[in-house]
Amino acid sequence: MGRLQLNDLTKVFDSGDNEIVAVNDLNLTVEDGDFLVLVGPSGCGKSTTLRCIAGLEHATSGQITLDDRDITYKKPKERDMAMVFQNYALYPHMTVRQNIGYGLKITTDLSKGDINDRVERTAELLEIGDLLEKEPSDLSGGQQQRVALGRAIIREPEVFLMDEPLSNLDAKLRTTMRTEIQQLQSDMDITTIYVTHDQTEAMTMGDRIAVLNEGELQQVGEPLVCYHQPKNRFVAGFIGSPSMNFLSVHRDGETLAHEEFTYHISDTTRDAIADASDDLTLGIRPEHIRLAESGDQNAVETTIEVVEPMGEVTYAYFQIGGETYTASIDGERRIQADETVHVVFPEEKIHVFDGRTGEAVKNSNLGETVDTPRV
């Protein structure tokens, strides 16, 4: 079993005259066998959360339980967890065989033969069996990462903790290793918590993602739920690349008024935003913006400033009211800089956020209902 719960977890660092709240009343449940990704910008508290779970930092308050056993103040070696670090942390004077097996050597009474057998099985699983007698300095970055994974896997822990393990790899190798880590986690069915600032990793790897900002949990749910049904403007802007476009608007009867255009809304949208403030933010993802056709309502005239052909899609940058926005256009559609076009934000694809609180009051009609965090 590997069911992990964080109950009102808080971590405060004392920096002399000031206190820094790195994690604030975090409630989170990771079910046995789940792959959860903690994602957010630098300084959001994700690595601190992981270090508290691992026992490398002591929680200021709150509780951490593993299979209903309180481990909040247990030593790291008493938690039945294995951690993979960003910098691999391999012993440079040891061979791959020794690095992988070292944890078993110092924490178990297994014989040398049994340890070697497990080392070799683990190395074959990671396709590094031919590297066992080499030292870390003889290995590529990807090979070193596999050794670090092997050192964690061989312990057969209840929980894997991974702190940005792919950040030192080049783009192509990161893609390969993402797939391999997913496959390993699925095959071994071990509860895994993975920290990254890379939302592509979060979207592609996790069963669920937990989005943090300034030490507080913003949303937790399946990646596509967080993408299509963000709970607030921060999640909407952080998840997705290119980022969601945001336009400041004001409710005016049956319309949303922008300084450059008037956006007519249906009764359904009007009812959805009825309890929000009059100052609102209209959000639209780049891939949902389309070029207007004859007779389209809510078409907005603009001029394309920059065009970035990417093959399958073309990113077109344009201004409305002095602000720059991004549209993802079909790559087969020829579009030129300085071209005047009309763009449409389809009502079924728009998001609306309360201008005061940032909370979502209307989401795109795609996807499932907004997920509620499990606590």
C-alpha positions as CSV (number, residue, x, y, z in Angstrom):
1,M,0.0,0.0,0.0
2,G,1.1,3.6,-0.5
3,R,-1.8,6.0,0.3
4,L,-0.4,9.4,1.3
5,Q,-2.3,12.2,2.9
6,L,-1.3,15.8,3.7
7,N,-3.5,17.4,6.2
8,D,-3.2,21.2,6.7
9,L,0.5,20.9,5.9
10,T,2.3,24.2,6.6
11,K,6.0,25.0,6.3
12,V,7.4,28.4,7.4
13,F,11.0,29.4,7.1
14,D,12.4,32.0,9.5
15,S,14.7,34.4,7.7
16,G,15.7,36.7,10.5
17,D,13.2,39.6,10.7
18,N,10.8,37.9,8.3
19,E,8.9,34.6,8.1
20,I,8.5,33.0,4.7
21,V,5.4,30.8,4.3
22,A,6.6,28.2,1.7
23,V,3.6,25.9,2.1
24,N,0.3,27.1,3.5
25,D,-2.4,24.7,4.8
26,L,-2.0,22.2,2.0
27,N,-4.6,19.3,2.0
28,L,-3.9,16.6,-0.5
29,T,-4.5,12.9,-0.9
30,V,-2.5,10.6,-3.2
31,E,-4.1,7.2,-3.6
32,D,-2.1,4.0,-3.7
33,G,-0.5,3.6,-7.1
34,D,-1.4,7.2,-8.3
35,F,1.1,9.3,-10.3
36,L,0.6,12.9,-9.0
37,V,2.5,15.8,-10.4
38,L,3.1,18.9,-8.3
39,V,3.5,21.8,-10.8
40,G,3.8,25.5,-10.5
41,P,6.3,28.4,-11.0
42,S,9.6,28.7,-9.2
43,G,9.0,29.5,-5.5
44,C,5.5,28.1,-5.4
45,G,6.3,25.5,-2.7
46,K,6.3,22.3,-4.7
47,S,9.9,21.2,-3.8
48,T,9.4,22.2,-0.2
49,T,6.3,20.1,-0.1
50,L,8.2,17.1,-1.5
51,R,11.0,17.6,1.0
52,C,8.5,17.6,3.9
53,I,7.0,14.4,2.6
54,A,10.5,12.9,2.4
55,G,11.5,14.1,5.8
56,L,14.3,16.3,4.6
57,E,12.3,19.3,5.9
58,H,10.3,19.4,9.1
59,A,6.7,20.6,8.8
60,T,5.9,23.6,10.9
61,S,2.4,22.3,11.4
62,G,-0.1,19.8,9.9
63,Q,0.2,16.1,9.4
64,I,1.6,13.7,6.9
65,T,0.3,10.1,6.9
66,L,1.3,7.0,4.9
67,D,-1.4,4.3,4.9
68,D,-2.9,6.0,7.9
69,R,0.4,5.9,9.8
70,D,1.6,9.3,11.0
71,I,5.0,10.0,9.6
72,T,5.1,13.8,10.1
73,Y,8.2,13.7,12.2
74,K,9.7,10.4,11.3
75,K,13.3,10.2,10.0
76,P,13.7,9.8,6.2
77,K,14.9,6.2,6.6
78,E,11.7,5.4,8.5
79,R,9.3,6.5,5.8
80,D,9.7,3.7,3.2
81,M,10.2,6.3,0.4
82,A,12.8,6.7,-2.3
83,M,13.7,10.0,-3.8
84,V,15.3,10.9,-7.2
85,F,17.0,14.3,-7.2
86,Q,17.5,16.8,-10.0
87,N,21.3,16.5,-9.8
88,Y,21.3,12.6,-9.7
89,A,23.5,12.6,-6.6
90,L,25.6,9.6,-7.7
91,Y,28.8,8.6,-5.8
92,P,31.5,9.5,-8.3
93,H,34.0,6.9,-6.9
94,M,31.6,4.0,-7.2
95,T,30.6,1.9,-10.2
96,V,27.0,1.8,-11.5
97,R,26.6,-1.5,-9.7
98,Q,27.8,-0.1,-6.4
99,N,25.7,3.1,-6.8
100,I,22.5,1.1,-7.4
101,G,23.1,-1.4,-4.6
102,Y,24.5,1.0,-2.0
103,G,21.1,1.7,-0.3
104,L,20.4,-2.0,0.1
105,K,23.9,-2.6,1.5
106,I,23.5,-0.1,4.3
107,T,19.8,-0.5,5.2
108,T,19.2,-4.3,4.8
109,D,20.9,-7.5,5.9
110,L,20.7,-9.0,2.4
111,S,23.7,-11.0,1.3
112,K,26.1,-9.7,-1.3
113,G,24.8,-12.2,-3.8
114,D,21.1,-11.2,-3.2
115,I,22.0,-7.5,-3.6
116,N,23.9,-8.2,-6.9
117,D,20.9,-10.2,-8.2
118,R,18.6,-7.3,-7.5
119,V,21.0,-4.8,-9.0
120,E,21.2,-6.8,-12.2
121,R,17.4,-7.2,-12.5
122,T,17.0,-3.5,-11.9
123,A,19.7,-2.6,-14.4
124,E,18.1,-4.8,-17.1
125,L,14.8,-3.2,-16.4
126,L,16.4,0.2,-17.1
127,E,18.4,-1.1,-20.1
128,I,21.8,-0.3,-18.4
129,G,22.9,-3.8,-17.8
130,D,26.1,-3.3,-19.9
131,L,27.1,-0.2,-17.8
132,L,27.3,-1.9,-14.4
133,E,31.1,-1.7,-14.1
134,K,31.4,1.9,-15.4
135,E,31.7,5.0,-13.2
136,P,29.3,8.0,-13.4
137,S,32.0,10.1,-15.2
138,D,31.8,7.6,-18.1
139,L,28.0,8.0,-18.5
140,S,25.8,10.4,-20.4
141,G,23.2,12.5,-18.7
142,G,20.5,10.1,-19.6
143,Q,22.5,7.1,-18.4
144,Q,23.2,8.8,-15.1
145,Q,19.5,9.5,-14.7
146,R,18.7,5.8,-15.2
147,V,21.2,4.9,-12.5
148,A,19.5,7.4,-10.1
149,L,16.2,5.8,-11.0
150,G,17.7,2.3,-10.4
151,R,18.9,3.3,-7.0
152,A,15.3,4.3,-6.1
153,I,13.6,1.3,-7.7
154,I,15.7,-1.3,-6.1
155,R,14.5,-0.4,-2.7
156,E,10.9,-1.3,-3.7
157,P,9.5,1.6,-1.6
158,E,5.9,2.5,-0.9
159,V,6.3,5.9,-2.5
160,F,8.6,7.4,-5.2
161,L,9.5,11.1,-4.9
162,M,11.0,12.8,-7.9
163,D,12.2,16.4,-7.8
164,E,12.6,17.7,-11.4
165,P,14.6,14.6,-12.4
166,L,14.7,15.5,-16.1
167,S,15.6,19.2,-16.0
168,N,19.3,18.6,-16.8
169,L,18.6,16.6,-20.0
170,D,18.3,17.9,-23.5
171,A,14.8,18.3,-25.1
172,K,14.8,15.0,-27.1
173,L,16.1,12.9,-24.2
174,R,13.6,14.5,-21.8
175,T,10.8,13.3,-24.1
176,T,12.2,9.8,-24.1
177,M,12.7,9.7,-20.4
178,R,9.2,11.0,-19.7
179,T,7.8,8.0,-21.5
180,E,10.1,5.6,-19.7
181,I,9.3,7.0,-16.3
182,Q,5.6,6.7,-17.0
183,Q,6.0,3.1,-18.2
184,L,8.0,2.2,-15.2
185,Q,5.6,3.7,-12.8
186,S,2.7,2.0,-14.5
187,D,4.4,-1.4,-14.5
188,M,5.5,-1.2,-10.8
189,D,2.2,0.4,-9.6
190,I,4.0,2.5,-7.0
191,T,2.6,5.7,-5.6
192,T,4.6,8.5,-7.2
193,I,4.9,12.2,-6.6
194,Y,6.7,14.1,-9.3
195,V,7.7,17.8,-9.0
196,T,8.2,20.0,-12.1
197,H,7.8,23.5,-13.3
198,D,7.4,22.2,-16.8
199,Q,3.7,22.1,-17.6
200,T,4.3,19.8,-20.6
201,E,5.7,17.2,-18.2
202,A,2.7,17.7,-15.9
203,M,0.1,17.4,-18.6
204,T,1.7,14.3,-20.2
205,M,2.9,12.3,-17.2
206,G,0.5,12.6,-14.3
207,D,-2.7,10.7,-13.5
208,R,-3.6,13.9,-11.7
209,I,-1.8,17.3,-11.3
210,A,-1.8,19.6,-8.4
211,V,-1.2,23.3,-9.3
212,L,0.5,25.4,-6.6
213,N,1.1,29.1,-6.4
214,E,2.7,31.0,-3.5
215,G,2.5,28.0,-1.3
216,E,-1.2,27.4,-1.8
217,L,-3.1,24.7,-3.7
218,Q,-5.0,26.2,-6.6
219,Q,-6.5,23.1,-8.2
220,V,-6.0,19.3,-8.3
221,G,-7.5,17.0,-10.9
222,E,-6.9,15.2,-14.1
223,P,-4.7,17.2,-16.5
224,L,-7.4,17.8,-19.1
225,V,-9.9,18.9,-16.4
226,C,-7.4,21.5,-15.2
227,Y,-6.8,22.5,-18.8
228,H,-10.4,22.8,-19.9
229,Q,-12.0,23.7,-16.6
230,P,-9.5,25.8,-14.7
231,K,-10.8,26.9,-11.3
232,N,-9.2,30.4,-11.5
233,R,-7.3,32.7,-13.7
234,F,-3.9,31.5,-12.4
235,V,-4.5,27.9,-13.4
236,A,-5.9,29.0,-16.7
237,G,-2.8,31.0,-17.5
238,F,-0.2,28.6,-16.2
239,I,-1.6,25.4,-17.8
240,G,-1.3,25.5,-21.6
241,S,1.3,26.6,-24.1
242,P,0.9,29.1,-25.6
243,S,-0.9,30.6,-22.6
244,M,-4.5,31.5,-22.5
245,N,-5.3,35.0,-23.7
246,F,-7.0,37.4,-21.2
247,L,-9.0,40.5,-22.1
248,S,-10.4,42.9,-19.5
249,V,-14.2,43.4,-20.0
250,H,-17.1,45.0,-18.2
251,R,-20.6,43.6,-18.0
252,D,-23.1,45.8,-19.7
253,G,-26.5,44.3,-19.9
254,E,-26.4,41.6,-22.6
255,T,-22.9,42.3,-23.6
256,L,-19.3,42.2,-22.3
257,A,-17.8,45.6,-23.1
258,H,-14.1,46.0,-24.1
259,E,-12.6,49.3,-25.0
260,E,-12.2,48.1,-28.6
261,F,-15.3,45.9,-29.1
262,T,-18.6,44.7,-27.7
263,Y,-19.1,41.0,-27.1
264,H,-22.7,39.8,-27.2
265,I,-23.5,36.9,-24.9
266,S,-26.3,34.3,-24.7
267,D,-28.7,33.8,-21.8
268,T,-26.7,30.8,-20.7
269,T,-23.5,32.9,-20.3
270,R,-25.4,35.8,-18.7
271,D,-26.8,33.4,-16.1
272,A,-23.4,31.8,-15.4
273,I,-21.8,35.2,-14.6
274,A,-24.8,36.7,-12.8
275,D,-23.2,36.5,-9.3
276,A,-19.8,37.8,-10.4
277,S,-18.6,41.4,-10.2
278,D,-19.2,43.7,-13.2
279,D,-15.5,43.8,-13.9
280,L,-14.6,40.5,-15.6
281,T,-11.8,38.9,-17.5
282,L,-12.6,37.0,-20.8
283,G,-10.2,34.1,-21.4
284,I,-9.7,32.3,-24.7
285,R,-7.1,29.7,-25.6
286,P,-5.1,30.4,-28.7
287,E,-6.3,27.2,-30.5
288,H,-9.9,28.3,-30.0
289,I,-9.5,31.7,-31.7
290,R,-10.6,31.4,-35.4
291,L,-10.6,33.8,-38.3
292,A,-14.0,35.2,-39.0
293,E,-16.3,34.2,-41.8
294,S,-19.0,36.4,-43.4
295,G,-21.8,37.0,-41.0
296,D,-20.0,36.0,-37.8
297,Q,-21.1,37.7,-34.7
298,N,-18.6,39.2,-32.3
299,A,-15.8,39.5,-35.0
300,V,-13.0,41.8,-34.0
301,E,-10.8,43.6,-36.5
302,T,-7.1,43.5,-35.9
303,T,-3.8,43.4,-37.8
304,I,-1.3,40.5,-37.6
305,E,2.0,41.7,-36.3
306,V,4.2,38.5,-36.1
307,V,3.8,35.1,-37.7
308,E,5.5,32.0,-36.4
309,P,5.0,29.0,-38.7
310,M,5.5,25.7,-36.7
311,G,4.3,23.3,-39.4
312,E,1.0,21.8,-38.2
313,V,0.0,25.2,-36.7
314,T,1.0,28.8,-37.2
315,Y,1.2,31.2,-34.2
316,A,-0.2,34.6,-35.1
317,Y,0.3,37.5,-32.8
318,F,-2.0,40.5,-32.9
319,Q,-3.0,43.5,-30.8
320,I,-6.3,44.6,-29.4
321,G,-6.3,47.8,-27.4
322,G,-2.5,47.9,-27.1
323,E,-2.2,44.4,-25.7
324,T,-0.7,41.5,-27.7
325,Y,-2.6,38.2,-28.0
326,T,-1.8,34.8,-29.7
327,A,-3.9,32.7,-32.0
328,S,-3.0,29.2,-33.2
329,I,-4.0,29.0,-36.9
330,D,-4.1,25.8,-39.0
331,G,-0.6,25.5,-40.6
332,E,-2.1,25.2,-44.1
333,R,-3.8,28.6,-43.8
334,R,-1.4,31.1,-45.3
335,I,-1.3,34.3,-43.2
336,Q,1.1,37.2,-43.4
337,A,2.4,39.9,-41.0
338,D,0.7,43.2,-41.5
339,E,-2.4,41.4,-42.8
340,T,-5.7,42.8,-41.5
341,V,-8.1,40.1,-40.3
342,H,-11.2,39.6,-38.2
343,V,-10.9,37.2,-35.3
344,V,-13.7,35.4,-33.4
345,F,-13.8,34.1,-29.9
346,P,-16.5,31.4,-30.0
347,E,-18.8,31.8,-27.0
348,E,-18.8,28.0,-26.3
349,K,-15.0,28.2,-26.0
350,I,-14.6,31.3,-23.8
351,H,-13.8,31.4,-20.1
352,V,-14.9,34.2,-17.8
353,F,-13.2,35.1,-14.5
354,D,-14.4,37.4,-11.8
355,G,-12.2,40.5,-12.0
356,R,-11.9,40.8,-8.2
357,T,-11.3,37.3,-7.1
358,G,-9.9,35.7,-10.3
359,E,-12.3,32.7,-9.8
360,A,-13.8,31.1,-12.9
361,V,-17.5,31.8,-13.3
362,K,-17.8,30.3,-16.7
363,N,-15.6,27.8,-18.4
364,S,-15.4,26.4,-21.9
365,N,-18.1,23.8,-22.7
366,L,-15.3,21.2,-23.4
367,G,-14.2,18.7,-20.8
368,E,-15.7,17.5,-17.5
369,T,-17.0,19.4,-14.6
370,V,-14.4,21.2,-12.5
371,D,-12.7,18.6,-10.3
372,T,-12.9,19.0,-6.5
373,P,-9.7,18.4,-4.5
374,R,-9.6,15.2,-2.5
375,V,-8.7,15.9,1.1
